[in-house]
Each structure stands twice: as C-alpha cells, then as structure tokens.
C-alpha cells in the first residue's frame, strides 16, 4: 500500500473528537438533569390549580365552601367529587401524597390547598386565599 493512499483516522483526530463529545456532554447533562423534577413540580402545581377551580365552582353553585361550619380542619376532596374527575387519583407526582384543603377566614370565605407531605408544601407551594404561593 502506498503511503499517500491510507484511509481511516489518525489517533489525534480520534482524541479530538472524543474531547469535543466530552465537552458537549459536560454542558448538556447538567441542563437536562433536573427536567423530570421540574415536570413533577409543574404537574403538582397544575393539580392544585385544578382543585382550586373545583372549589370555586362548588362555591359558585352552592354559595359556600364544603364543610364550612364544621371547623377549620384539613379535609380530603371527597365533598366536591362531582366537580372533579378521578379526585382520588390526584396526588403529588413527586411525593405521592394526596392533597387536602381547609376553609379559613372570618366568614369562611377563603381556602387553602396543599399537599399532605412537608416536601410537597416546601417544594411546590400551596394555594392560599385562592392564589398560588410559589
């Protein structure tokens, strides 16, 4: 084989390609590493927004929130199941806990919604007075 007719890559070319791929991976992996965590957070917040809408629809049709005069305890969403589809399956995607609500205010006219786990409350926020706190 003549010296000018070689085919293939030299060792230097292969090392350069490996270094470039390594640099690209070092930049891309941290960018995409927490995407699933961000998606779970957004899904949790979306769930809380849907629950807040269901409570407001209940209030609009009945004139008060469910369990208004029964104390200010945290409750499950079974009272408004007609306004929610599959309310039993609504849970925080990262913590796996169900959501609860509490009716507060001097005239029982505000509500709070949160996940039933401390991690969910700390990381995803809650609905307070009908507005998100995150």
N, C-alpha and C positions, 0 to 999 in steps of 0.2 A: 504494500500500500504506500503510495507516495505521501510525503509529509504535508502537502497542501490540500489533500483530499480527506482530511479527517472529518468525521461527523460526530456530534454529541456536544456536551457541555464540559467546560473545564471546572475544576474544583472551586476556583474563585467565583465563577458565575453562580454555582450552586449555593455557596455560602452567602453571597449577596442576596439571593432570592429568599433563603431561609431567614436572614436577618430582617428583610423587608416584611415578610409574613409575620415574624415575631413582633415587630413594631406595630403593625396594624392590629394584631390580636391584643397587644397591651393597651391600645387605645379603645378598641371596641368592647372588650369584655366588661370593664367597669361601667360603661354606658348602659349596657343591656342586662347587667346582673340583677338589678332591683326592679325590673319591669313587672315581674309577677307580683311583687309586694305592692307596687303602685296600682296594679289592676285590682288586687284584692281590696285595697283601701277605697278605690273609687266605687267598686261594687258594693261595699258596705255603706258608703255614703248614699249611693243610689237607693239601696234598700230602705234606709232611714227616711229619705225623701218620699218614697212611695208610702211608707207608713204614716208620715205626717199628712200626706194628701188624703189618705183614707180617714184619718181622724178628723180632718177638716170637712170632708164630705159627710161624715156622721154628724158633726156639729151642724152643718148646713141643713140636714134633713130633719134632725130632732130638736135642735135648739140648745142642746147641751152636750157635753162630752160623756162617754160611757163611765159608769160608776162614779158619778160626780159627787154625790153626798155620802160616799162610803169610806171616806178617809183618803189620805194622800199617800197611799202605798204604791209601790211599783207593781204593775199588772201585766199579764200577758194580753195579746191582741185577740183573744177569742170573742170578745164582745162585738168586734167590728168585722167579723169574718165575712159577712155579706159584701163588704166593700173591698175585700182583698181576696185574691185567688191564691190558694196554697199558702196561707199565712203560717201554717205550722212548719213549712219548709224554709221560711225566711230566717236565715241565720247569718251571722258574720262569716264570710268566707275564710278569713284567716284564723279566727279564734274558735269558730264552731259553736258559738253561743247564740241563744235566741235573744230577740230584742224585747224590751219592756218599756212601758210608758207610765207616766204619773201626771195626774191632773193637779195643777197648783194654782196659785193666785187667790186674791181675796174673794173673788166671786167665782172661783173655779173656772176661770176663763182662759187659762194658758196650760200648756202641756210640755212635757219633756220626754224625749225618746233617746234611748241609749242601748248599747249592747250590754249584756249582763255580765261581762267579763271586764276586769280592770284594764287589760291590754287593749280591748276594743275601745273603751272610753278614752284612754290616754292617746292611742294612736289614730283613731278615726273621728273623734269628737262626738258630739251629740246634738240633738235638736233641743233648743231651749227657747220657749216663748214663740214657737213656730218658725224660728230662724236657725240655720246651722251655726254651730260654734266650732269651726275648724279653721 
